[in-house]
Amino acid sequence: NGQLLPDPIYAFPVLPEGERGLLGLAVDPNFAANHYVWVYVSRFSAQTDCGSHYKNRVVRFELNDDNTVTADPVTIGCFPIVSQYETIHNGGNLHFGPDGKLYISVGNNDSTNDGVDPAQDLNSPLGKLHRFNADTQFTAPGDNPFPGSGIYAYGLRNSFDFDFDPITGQVFAT
């Protein structure tokens, strides 16, 4: 309508190839008190803190009332992209569930070409729906299906998005 968009509040450096990039954004359910915004983004990093230089990171930043960011986003957790050349099945998103927990879907990174499907491997974070407490340690809730693990559901190929039924709270993934 001829109106200019406001200036971006933060420019995320992303890996833009294939199914990578700015994958998801969620406003914290306690935003009125903590001003947290959570982001799921594909990035390159010189560190291999997540098993790879290429990774999908969950970061959090604080959005001030004047739409400025208090500081650079803080990395809360990351999921490896198995190879710099795999640009498919990197899909995913993040949402807060009706229980206030942070849910994150992670694609299987098309790693089935080596004969092993990480979506079926409970030792791999790939091909899963994860559920975490919304804290700085990415702690797993005690009532997750796999004790001590952030894994909530597994066997997903490349879930780009998911949502919760507003009446039952049941999760549906695409």
RODOTI-614520 format. One record per residue (C-alpha): residue number from 1; x, y, z; chain. Coordinates in nm, 2 decimals. Layout:
// residues N
PT  num      c1      c2      c3  cadena
PT  NUM       X       Y       Z       A
...
END
This chain:
// residues 174
PT  num      c1      c2      c3  cadena
PT    1    0.00    0.00    0.00       A
PT    2    0.29    0.23   -0.07       A
PT    3    0.41    0.21    0.29       A
PT    4    0.78    0.13    0.36       A
PT    5    0.86   -0.16    0.58       A
PT    6    1.04   -0.08    0.91       A
PT    7    1.42   -0.14    0.92       A
PT    8    1.51   -0.50    1.01       A
PT    9    1.59   -0.55    1.37       A
PT   10    1.87   -0.79    1.30       A
PT   11    2.03   -0.93    0.99       A
PT   12    2.11   -1.30    1.04       A
PT   13    2.40   -1.43    0.83       A
PT   14    2.27   -1.76    0.69       A
PT   15    2.36   -2.04    0.45       A
PT   16    2.11   -1.98    0.17       A
PT   17    2.16   -2.29   -0.04       A
PT   18    1.89   -2.54   -0.08       A
PT   19    1.66   -2.59    0.22       A
PT   20    1.88   -2.38    0.45       A
PT   21    1.84   -2.02    0.57       A
PT   22    1.62   -1.86    0.83       A
PT   23    1.41   -2.16    0.91       A
PT   24    1.19   -2.05    1.20       A
PT   25    1.10   -1.78    1.45       A
PT   26    0.91   -1.81    1.78       A
PT   27    0.81   -1.55    2.03       A
PT   28    0.86   -1.67    2.39       A
PT   29    0.53   -1.73    2.57       A
PT   30    0.67   -1.51    2.85       A
PT   31    0.77   -1.23    2.61       A
PT   32    0.59   -0.96    2.82       A
PT   33    0.84   -1.04    3.10       A
PT   34    1.16   -1.15    2.92       A
PT   35    1.13   -1.01    2.57       A
PT   36    1.29   -1.33    2.42       A
PT   37    1.26   -1.42    2.05       A
PT   38    1.39   -1.76    1.94       A
PT   39    1.52   -1.83    1.59       A
PT   40    1.62   -2.14    1.40       A
PT   41    1.88   -2.06    1.14       A
PT   42    2.14   -2.24    0.91       A
PT   43    2.49   -2.10    0.97       A
PT   44    2.85   -2.17    0.90       A
PT   45    3.09   -2.15    1.20       A
PT   46    3.46   -2.19    1.23       A
PT   47    3.40   -2.40    1.54       A
PT   48    3.29   -2.76    1.52       A
PT   49    3.10   -2.74    1.85       A
PT   50    2.81   -2.93    1.70       A
PT   51    3.01   -3.19    1.50       A
PT   52    3.04   -2.98    1.19       A
PT   53    3.12   -2.64    1.06       A
PT   54    2.78   -2.63    0.90       A
PT   55    2.49   -2.64    1.14       A
PT   56    2.14   -2.54    1.21       A
PT   57    2.14   -2.32    1.53       A
PT   58    1.88   -2.22    1.77       A
PT   59    1.95   -1.87    1.89       A
PT   60    1.77   -1.64    2.12       A
PT   61    1.78   -1.26    2.14       A
PT   62    1.61   -1.00    2.35       A
PT   63    1.38   -0.75    2.17       A
PT   64    1.35   -0.41    2.33       A
PT   65    1.03   -0.21    2.33       A
PT   66    1.18    0.02    2.07       A
PT   67    1.24   -0.28    1.83       A
PT   68    1.62   -0.29    1.89       A
PT   69    1.81   -0.59    1.99       A
PT   70    1.99   -0.58    2.33       A
PT   71    2.29   -0.78    2.21       A
PT   72    2.38   -1.03    1.94       A
PT   73    2.17   -1.35    1.95       A
PT   74    2.30   -1.61    2.20       A
PT   75    2.34   -1.97    2.06       A
PT   76    2.13   -2.20    2.28       A
PT   77    2.18   -2.52    2.08       A
PT   78    2.27   -2.66    1.74       A
PT   79    2.21   -2.95    1.51       A
PT   80    2.48   -3.06    1.27       A
PT   81    2.44   -3.05    0.89       A
PT   82    2.63   -3.37    0.80       A
PT   83    2.80   -3.24    0.49       A
PT   84    2.86   -2.90    0.35       A
PT   85    2.73   -3.04    0.02       A
PT   86    2.40   -3.17    0.15       A
PT   87    2.15   -2.89    0.09       A
PT   88    1.83   -3.10    0.11       A
PT   89    1.64   -3.23    0.41       A
PT   90    1.77   -2.94    0.62       A
PT   91    1.42   -2.83    0.69       A
PT   92    1.28   -2.75    1.03       A
PT   93    1.11   -2.50    1.25       A
PT   94    1.05   -2.42    1.61       A
PT   95    0.73   -2.35    1.81       A
PT   96    0.63   -2.33    2.17       A
PT   97    0.38   -2.60    2.26       A
PT   98    0.07   -2.56    2.48       A
PT   99    0.29   -2.69    2.77       A
PT  100    0.53   -2.39    2.73       A
PT  101    0.81   -2.62    2.61       A
PT  102    1.02   -2.54    2.30       A
PT  103    0.97   -2.79    2.01       A
PT  104    1.22   -2.81    1.72       A
PT  105    1.19   -3.02    1.41       A
PT  106    1.51   -3.12    1.24       A
PT  107    1.54   -3.28    0.89       A
PT  108    1.73   -3.60    0.83       A
PT  109    1.99   -3.42    0.62       A
PT  110    1.94   -3.67    0.33       A
PT  111    2.19   -3.89    0.51       A
PT  112    2.02   -4.20    0.40       A
PT  113    2.25   -4.22    0.09       A
PT  114    2.51   -4.39    0.31       A
PT  115    2.27   -4.67    0.40       A
PT  116    2.21   -4.55    0.75       A
PT  117    1.90   -4.35    0.83       A
PT  118    1.97   -4.10    1.11       A
PT  119    1.59   -4.05    1.16       A
PT  120    1.57   -4.40    1.30       A
PT  121    1.89   -4.37    1.52       A
PT  122    1.82   -4.24    1.87       A
PT  123    2.19   -4.14    1.89       A
PT  124    2.15   -3.88    1.61       A
PT  125    1.96   -3.55    1.64       A
PT  126    1.86   -3.57    1.28       A
PT  127    1.51   -3.66    1.15       A
PT  128    1.35   -3.58    1.49       A
PT  129    1.11   -3.36    1.67       A
PT  130    1.29   -3.23    1.98       A
PT  131    1.13   -3.09    2.30       A
PT  132    1.33   -2.87    2.55       A
PT  133    1.27   -2.65    2.84       A
PT  134    1.31   -2.29    2.72       A
PT  135    1.63   -2.22    2.92       A
PT  136    1.99   -2.15    2.83       A
PT  137    2.10   -2.51    2.87       A
PT  138    1.85   -2.68    2.63       A
PT  139    1.76   -2.92    2.91       A
PT  140    1.52   -3.21    2.84       A
PT  141    1.19   -3.22    3.03       A
PT  142    1.17   -3.51    3.26       A
PT  143    0.85   -3.64    3.09       A
PT  144    1.01   -3.67    2.74       A
PT  145    0.96   -4.02    2.60       A
PT  146    1.33   -4.09    2.61       A
PT  147    1.47   -4.01    2.96       A
PT  148    1.75   -3.76    2.96       A
PT  149    1.70   -3.69    2.59       A
PT  150    1.55   -3.39    2.40       A
PT  151    1.40   -3.63    2.15       A
PT  152    1.02   -3.62    2.15       A
PT  153    0.95   -3.81    1.82       A
PT  154    1.17   -3.98    1.57       A
PT  155    1.15   -4.12    1.22       A
PT  156    1.09   -3.79    1.05       A
PT  157    1.23   -3.74    0.70       A
PT  158    1.22   -3.36    0.66       A
PT  159    0.95   -3.19    0.87       A
PT  160    0.94   -2.83    0.75       A
PT  161    0.67   -2.73    1.00       A
PT  162    0.44   -2.85    1.27       A
PT  163    0.17   -2.71    1.49       A
PT  164   -0.05   -2.80    1.78       A
PT  165   -0.43   -2.86    1.78       A
PT  166   -0.57   -2.58    1.98       A
PT  167   -0.82   -2.80    2.16       A
PT  168   -0.64   -3.13    2.22       A
PT  169   -0.28   -3.00    2.22       A
PT  170   -0.18   -3.29    1.98       A
PT  171    0.11   -3.21    1.75       A
PT  172    0.08   -3.24    1.37       A
PT  173    0.39   -3.23    1.15       A
PT  174    0.42   -3.19    0.77       A
END
